[in-house]
Amino acid sequence: MRPNPPQSTAPAAGGCLLALGVIGGAVAGVLYGQTTLGVLIGGAGGAIAATIVFLIDRRR
């Protein structure tokens, strides 16, 4: 039995948040009749979320 398991040095994946933001924004935009605006807002939200994941992962 190991006393301390090795720490993972693999970076966290934030790109999925960007993709989900764009897709979710497109779906919401279709529902409200503003597809382009939804994609832009979803992309911005996803980029912010991915940046937060990057900054948190960089601290580790």
Backbone hydrogen bonds, N-H to C=O, Kabsch-Sander energy under -0.5 kcal/mol:
donor,donor_aa,acceptor,acceptor_aa,energy
14,G,12,A,-0.7
17,L,14,G,-0.7
18,L,14,G,-1.1
19,A,15,G,-2.2
20,L,16,C,-2.7
21,G,17,L,-2.0
22,V,18,L,-2.1
23,I,19,A,-2.5
24,G,20,L,-2.9
25,G,21,G,-2.4
26,A,22,V,-2.2
27,V,23,I,-2.3
28,A,24,G,-2.6
29,G,25,G,-2.6
30,V,26,A,-2.2
31,L,27,V,-2.0
32,Y,28,A,-1.7
33,G,29,G,-0.7
33,G,30,V,-0.7
34,Q,29,G,-2.5
38,G,34,Q,-2.3
39,V,35,T,-2.4
40,L,36,T,-2.4
41,I,37,L,-2.7
42,G,38,G,-2.7
43,G,39,V,-2.6
44,A,40,L,-2.2
45,G,41,I,-2.5
46,G,42,G,-2.5
47,A,43,G,-2.4
48,I,44,A,-2.2
49,A,45,G,-2.3
50,A,46,G,-2.6
51,T,47,A,-2.2
52,I,48,I,-2.2
53,V,49,A,-2.2
54,F,50,A,-2.3
55,L,51,T,-2.6
56,I,52,I,-2.4
57,D,53,V,-2.6
58,R,54,F,-2.3
59,R,55,L,-1.1
60,R,56,I,-0.8
60,R,57,D,-0.5
